[in-house]
Amino acid sequence: MLRFLISAGFACAALSAAAQTFVVPPELWDRPRSGRVMLEQAAIRQAVNTYLAQPGARLVVHHGSSQESALLAEELRAWLMALAVEAERVTLRGDLKTSEPLTVEVVKP
């Protein structure tokens, strides 16, 4: 039993150290955006809250290889900075398929 509890503790520690990923809904880009609208999106709110709760955390915005997807990622980066995320802690990575929605990954230190 003790061995199980120790193993479970290590597993929980490993999971808490793992990065979390949040999918930005594509319909966000179909309407006018504001700070309030951005925070109403659960994925963005959760990503920012997770980032703020973890000193030293970084955000990675994953986007597709198309120019439109890259522009949306740049806009999302600007909104994240407006929501108290330090610019040097946001990285853009064009590693998704063109049809996939943007994702925000919180990478913990």
C-alpha positions in Angstrom: 0.0 0.0 0.0 2.8 2.4 0.9 4.5 1.7 -2.4 1.3 2.5 -4.3 0.9 5.8 -2.4 4.5 6.8 -3.2 4.0 5.9 -6.9 0.8 7.8 -7.0 2.5 10.9 -5.5 5.2 10.8 -8.2 2.6 10.4 -10.9 0.7 13.4 -9.6 3.9 15.5 -9.4 4.7 14.6 -13.0 1.3 15.5 -14.2 1.3 18.9 -12.4 4.7 19.7 -14.0 3.4 18.8 -17.5 2.3 21.5 -19.9 -1.4 22.3 -20.3 -2.9 23.0 -23.7 -6.0 25.0 -24.4 -7.8 25.1 -27.8 -8.9 28.5 -29.0 -12.4 28.2 -30.6 -12.3 29.2 -34.3 -15.6 31.1 -33.9 -13.7 33.7 -31.8 -12.2 35.1 -35.0 -15.7 35.6 -36.6 -16.7 38.6 -34.4 -15.2 41.8 -33.1 -12.8 41.3 -30.2 -12.1 43.2 -27.0 -10.4 42.4 -23.8 -13.7 41.3 -22.3 -14.5 39.1 -25.2 -11.1 37.4 -25.0 -11.5 36.7 -21.3 -15.0 35.3 -21.9 -13.3 32.6 -23.9 -12.7 29.7 -21.4 -9.5 28.5 -23.1 -7.9 31.9 -23.0 -9.0 32.7 -19.5 -7.8 29.3 -18.3 -4.4 29.7 -20.1 -3.9 33.2 -18.6 -4.9 32.1 -15.1 -2.6 29.1 -15.3 0.2 31.2 -16.5 -0.3 33.8 -13.8 -0.4 31.1 -11.1 3.0 29.7 -12.2 6.0 32.0 -11.7 8.3 31.5 -14.6 5.7 29.8 -16.9 5.7 30.5 -20.6 3.0 30.4 -23.3 3.4 28.8 -26.7 0.8 29.7 -29.3 0.6 26.9 -31.8 -0.8 27.8 -35.2 -0.9 26.5 -38.8 1.5 27.2 -41.6 -0.9 29.5 -43.5 -0.5 33.3 -43.4 -4.0 33.7 -42.0 -3.2 31.3 -39.1 0.1 33.2 -38.4 -1.8 36.5 -38.4 -4.4 35.1 -35.9 -1.5 33.9 -33.7 0.1 37.3 -33.8 -3.2 38.9 -32.8 -3.7 36.4 -30.0 -0.2 37.2 -28.8 -1.1 40.9 -28.7 -4.2 40.1 -26.7 -2.3 37.9 -24.3 0.1 40.8 -23.6 -2.9 43.1 -23.0 -4.1 40.5 -20.4 -0.8 40.8 -18.4 1.3 38.2 -20.1 4.9 39.4 -20.6 5.8 39.6 -24.3 9.1 37.7 -23.9 7.2 34.8 -22.4 5.0 34.2 -25.5 6.3 32.1 -28.3 4.6 31.5 -31.6 5.1 28.1 -33.2 3.7 27.2 -36.7 3.5 23.4 -36.1 -0.2 22.7 -36.7 -2.0 21.7 -39.8 -3.7 24.6 -41.6 -7.2 23.3 -40.6 -6.4 23.0 -36.9 -7.5 25.7 -34.5 -5.0 27.7 -32.5 -3.9 26.3 -29.2 -2.2 27.9 -26.2 0.2 25.8 -24.3 1.3 26.8 -20.8 4.8 25.5 -20.2 5.6 25.4 -16.6 9.2 25.9 -15.4 
